[in-house]
Amino acid sequence: MRSAGKVSSIYQHPTELLQRLIQFDTTNPPGNESECISFINGLLTKAGIETNILSYAPERPNIIARLHGQGKASPLLLYGHVDVVTTENQKWRHPPFEGKATDGFVWGRGALDMKGGVSMMLAAFLRAKAESLKLPGDVILAIVSDEETLGNFGAKYLVENHSDLFDGVRYAIGEFGGFTLYIGKRRFYPIMVAEKQICWMKATVRGLGGHGSIPVRGGAMARLSQLLQQLDKHRLPVHVTPAARLMFKTMASALGGLTGLILSQLTNPVLTNSVLNLLGERGHLFDPLLHNTVSATVLHGVHKINVIPSEVSVELDGRLLPGYHPDDMIAELQQIIGNDVKLEVIRHDLGPAAPDMGLFDTLAGIVREVDPDGIPVPLLLSGTTDGRLFSRLGIQTYGFLPMQLPEDFNFVRTIHAADERIPMEAVDFGANAIYKLLQRFGG
């Protein structure tokens, strides 16, 4: 592998940069991102770029760097995280922190989420410095810790304590978006413009308890079982948000014919669920973009095997569509599970109700340039990113990490899974696309 100290050329080899980043075990928790951030800081400072290291805790630092532009456009923010999720209990073909390059892929935890994206951004940023690119406006690079566990040490800390560093920023580039999505014979590039909101909840039920040797019928455990069955069998109501409507309208228009007609009916609330069922695996992907959702994840009861609990609860990973609120979630859930269940909100992270689409055409133009057969579409993300935190500063995030992927490569199912990997060509593809954005983001 090329020496990381050769900063003058490392930006020309973003896959090698990715390999090096993967070799830092930044599994969160605990994170321990400091060595990885220090490595990135070394690359930037050796390139003559001034950096700022900011941290709530020394072992969880964040780095911010800025390239000065011509003042013809508002500053553009590029941000990404270097912490990764666990590899525990997963069987890998190649060690997850080796960063091995083989069979046309770079393998390792974080290859997709999101050290691959960080490598693209860092390569484009260093290239702009090396080539003395005349930037339309300032470009700010923020590489953060702790995204995988809500960002308290990362983006949240920066937004709440160092917001002045982002003064004037209107648009940002982050995860997720730009990967290829094949429908029919067409290749789409979803660009994330909106995301769902965290709305974590706790549902509690009560019933007759007692000694485990004397069975209880119809107690709290039975009611909990009934509750889980109700959640499993019933969707929450259909909601077609502006972002989802634009997404499916664009896809349907590009596809045309019967497929396009069927897809267009997703935005008809009367037919939405029937079409989702018809679409099979693809419908499973689209379903959370058209409903508020909850997933049962954590159970609480007593901790003695000979005690029948009189109260049990389940934590629900709830996700709200843009523009909706926890009261909406509670009302919709009660229509399904009844009013005898106590529902309480554990955490709600508010996000913007509607996207600012002002940079979308520029990003779409870059997609068409780097892949003339590609079709850019706006994406509503079913998950959440640090974008929800930067939105508190009035910053619109676009998920734009362009990756041209093989048709048989399942992007969604590879993230966080064993054998996470990214095609080497996709890393180069993305770095080139982001560099083009740095050339023209004020246009």
N, C-alpha and C positions, 0 to 999 in steps of 0.2 A: 504494500500500500504506500502511496505517496506520503512523504513526510508532511504532517499538518503544519509544520513551520513554514513551508513554502507558500506563503499567503499570496504571492504574486500570481500563482496559477491555480490555487485550490478551487477558486470559483468556477474554473473550467471543468471541474470534475465533481459535480454535486453528488454522484453516487458514492464516491470515496468519502466525501464529507458525511453522508448518511451512515456509512459503515462505522465511521469513528464515533458518531453520536450514539449509535445503538450500543456500542461497547461500554457505555456508562450505564450501570444498572440504576435506573431512577424509578424503580417500582414504588408506587404510591398507594398506601402508606409503606414506608415513612417518607419516601421521596428522595431525600439526600441528593438534590440536584446541584449542589455547589460545585462539584468537580466538572460536571458537564457545562455549567454556566461559565466557569473559569476558562475552560477550553475555548468556548465561543468568544469570551472576552479577549483572549489572547489573539485569536484570528483578527478581530476587529481593531484592536490597538496596534498590532503590527502592520495593519493596512493604513494606519494613520487616522483612524476614526476615533473620536472621543466617545467614551462610554460612561454610563452611570449605573453603578450597582446599588440596588435598593432591596432591603429585606426586612421583614417582620421578625424573622429568626435567621441567624447566620447560616444554618444549613439549608435554608429554603430561599435563596436569592433570586432576584429578577434583574435582567440587564436591559437597558434602554440606550439606543444609539440614534444619532440623527445625521442625515446628509442634507446640506443646505441647497435649496433650489433657487429658481429665478424669481420667485414671488408671484408668478402668474396664476397659481392655483393654491387652494387651501392645502395644508399638510395632509399627506396620506400616511396612514398607519398600517404597518405590516406587523402582525403579532401571531405568536404560536407558543405552545408549551412543550417542555421536554420531559415532564413526568409521564409515566406509563402505568398501565394496569398490571396486575399480578400475572405470573405464568404458573402459579401453583396448581398442581394436579393436572397439568397439561403435558401431553407427549409430543415433543417436537422432533422433526427430522434433522434439524440442525440446532445447535445451542442458541437459545433466544437472545443472548447478549454477546454473540460472536460477530455479528454483522457480516456473515458469510455471503459472498457473491458467487452464485452458481446457477446454472440452468436459465440464465437471463434474468434472474431476480436477485434482489438484496433481501436476505432473510433476517428476521429478528423482531423482538418486541418493540413497537413504536414505528416500524417501517411505514405503516399507514397512519397511525394515530399517535403523535403526529410529527415524529422526527423526520419523516420524508418531506412533509410540508415545510418544516423549519429549514431543512437543507435547501429546498427550492428558494425560499425567501432569502436565506443567508447568502446563497450563491449569487442571486440577482443583485442583492445589496452590495456585496463586495465587488461585483463586476462593474456596477455603476460608479463606484469609487475608483477602481483601477482604470476605467476608460474615461474618467472625468466627464461622465454623462451630464448634459445640461438638463437637469430635472425641472419640470414645470413649477413644482413647489417643493417644500421640504418633504423628506421621507423619514419617518420615524420607525425604527425597528425595535419591537419589544418582545423579548423571549422570557417567558414566565414559568414559574413553578406552580404545582398544585391544582391544575385544571381538573384532574380526574376526581378530586374530592372537594369540589365546589369553589375552589379558588381563593380560600381565605388568606393563604400566604402569597398568592399571586395576583391575579387581575383585581380581585376585590380589594386587596391591600393597596394597590396602586391607584385605583379609582377613588378610594376614600381618603388617601393620604398624600397623593402626588398628582392630583388632577391637573395641576398647572402645566405639567409636561405634555399634556394633550390639548392644550388651548388651540382653538381654531380648527381642529380635526373634524371633518364632517363624515369622511368615509374611511373604512378600514377593510383589510383583507385578512381573513382567518380561515378556520375550518368550518364546516365540511362542504364540499362542492367542487365541481369541475371534473369529477370522475365520469367515465362513460357509463351510460345506461342504454342497453339495447332493447328496443321494442320493435317487433316485426323485423324489418331489414334496415331500420333507421338507427343512427347512432346519436344519442342525445347527450348533452353536457349540462346537467342540472347545476345551476349557480345558486347557492343558498342566499335568500334575501330575508327570510324570517324563520323563527324557531319557536317551538312550544315552550311553555313556562313550567317550571317545577311547581308542583302543588302536592307535596307529600302529606299524607293523612294517616290517621289512626282510627280504626273502627273497633268499637268495644261492644260486646254482648254479655248479658248476664243470664244466670239460670240457677237452678238448684244444684248445690254442691254436696259433698259428703265424703265418706270413706270409700276407698277404691274397691273394697270387698263387697260393697252393696251397690250394684249398678243403678244409675240414674237414667231414666228415659226422658228425652226432650230437654236436657240440660243445656248449659252454655256451649259445650263442645258440639252438641248436635245443631244448635243454632248457628254456630260458626261454620259448620260444614254446609248448612243450607245457604248461608251468605256467600261462601266461596263458589258454590254451584250457580247461584244467581249471577254472580259476576262473570263466571265462565260462559254462561249461555246467552247473555244479553249485552249488546252494544249500548253505549250511551247514545243520545240523539245525534243526528247528522247536523253538521255546521259547515257551510262552505264559505271560508274566509276569502278575502280579496287575493291573497297570495296563492291559495290553492286553486281558485278559479282561473287565475292567469296561467298557472302551471299546466293545468289539464286542457285549457283552451289552446295553448300553444302546441302541446303535444298532439292533440286531436287534429289540429289544422295541418301539421306536418305529416301525419300519418295518412290522413284522408281515407276514403273507402269505408268498408264496414268496421275495420278496427278503429279508425278515427271516430266514427259515429258512436260506437260502443263506449269509447273512452270519454267522449264529450258528455255522456249521460251521468258520469260521476258527479257532475255539478247540479244535477236535478235531484233534490233531496228525496223525492218520491221513489227514485230508482237507484239511488246511490248504493245501498246495501246489496241489492240484487246484482248489480254490476260487479261489486267487489267480490262477491261469491263466485261469479262467473270467471273472474280473472285469475283465480287460483293463487299461485305464489306471488304474482305481481300485485294482486289485490291485497295480499297480506302486507306488502310494503306500503301500499297507498292508504290502507285503512286508518292508521293513526293520524293521517293528514286531514281527515274529514270528521273526526270525533275527538272529544275529550276522552282520555283513557285513564284507567287505573290497573295496576298489576299488583297482586298480593305477593309480598316478599318476605316479611318477618312476622313470626308468630310469638305471642307472649301468653303465658299461663302460669301455673304453679310449677315448682321444680322438684316435687316429690311424687314418685310413681304411685304412691298409695293414697293420694288426695285427688278427689274429683273437683276441679276448679269451679267456683261460682261466677268467675269473671274471666273471660279470655279476650284477647284483642289481636288484630292483625294490622300491620303497617302496609299502607298502599302507596306504591310509587305512582302518584297522579301526575298527569301532564295536561295542561290547559292549552287550548288553541289561542293564538293572539287575539286580544280584545275581550277575553273571558276572564272571570274572577272566581275565587274559591267558593263564593256563595252559589255560583252557577253549578259548580261541581257537586256541592252538597245536595242541591235541589235535584239534580239529575240522578245522583246515586240513590236518593231516598225513593225515587219513583221505582227503582228496581229492587232494593233490599228492604224497604219499609222504614217506618219511623221509629221502631223500637231499638234500632242500632244507634249508638252514640258515635257521631263523627266529629273529629277535631282536626284542624290543620296543624301540622307539625312545622312545615316550612313552605313559604311561597316566595318565589323569586319573580317579581314582576318584569315583564318584557314589553317592548313597544307593540302597540296595537296594529300598526300598519307600516310596511317598509317604505323607505325613501329610495326610489328607483333611479335616482339621478346619475349613478355611475354604471347602471346595468348595460346600456347600449355600448359603452366603451368596452366592457368585459366581453359582451357578446361578439363584438367585432373582432376582438383578439382570438376568440375561439374559432370563428369562421376563417380567420387568416391561418392559424396553425393547423387547422383541420377543415379543409373546404367541404368535406362531407358531414361535418359535425353540426348539430342543431342545438344552440344554447336555449335553455328554458329556465325560468325562475323556479326555485325550490323552497318549499316550506319544510323545515327539518323537524322530524318527530322528536329528536332529542334536544339537548341544550349544549351551549358552548359558552366560552367567556364573553361572547357577543352580548349576552343579556346584561353583563356587568358594565361593559363599555357603553351600552345604550343609555346608561344613566347620565352619561356626559353628552348625550345627543349625537352619539356616533353610530352610524349605520354600518354594520358588518356585512360583508359579502363573503360567503364561503367560496373561495376561488383558489383551489390548488389543482390546476388542470392536469389530468392524467388520462392518457389514451391507453385503455386497458384491453386485453384480449376479450373476445365475446364470452369465452367460457370461464372468465375470472369473476368470482362472486365477491365484489368489493365489500358489501355489507356484512356477509358472513365470515369474512377473513379478518375484519377488525376485531381486536380483543381475543381472537381465537388462537389455538395452536397453529404453528407454521404461518404466522403473519408475515407477509412479504409484499414486495412491490417490484414491478418490472423496472429494470435499470433504465430502459428507454423512457419510461413514464416520468422518472425523476428529472431527466434532462429536458423532457417535453415541458414539464411544469416550470422549471427554472427559466427556460426561454420565454414562456408565456408571461411570467411575472415580470421579467425584464422589459418586455414590450409594454406592459402596463406602466412601468416607471418612466418610459419614454413619452407617454401620451396621456397620463391620467387627468390632465387639466383640459383636454380637448373637448 
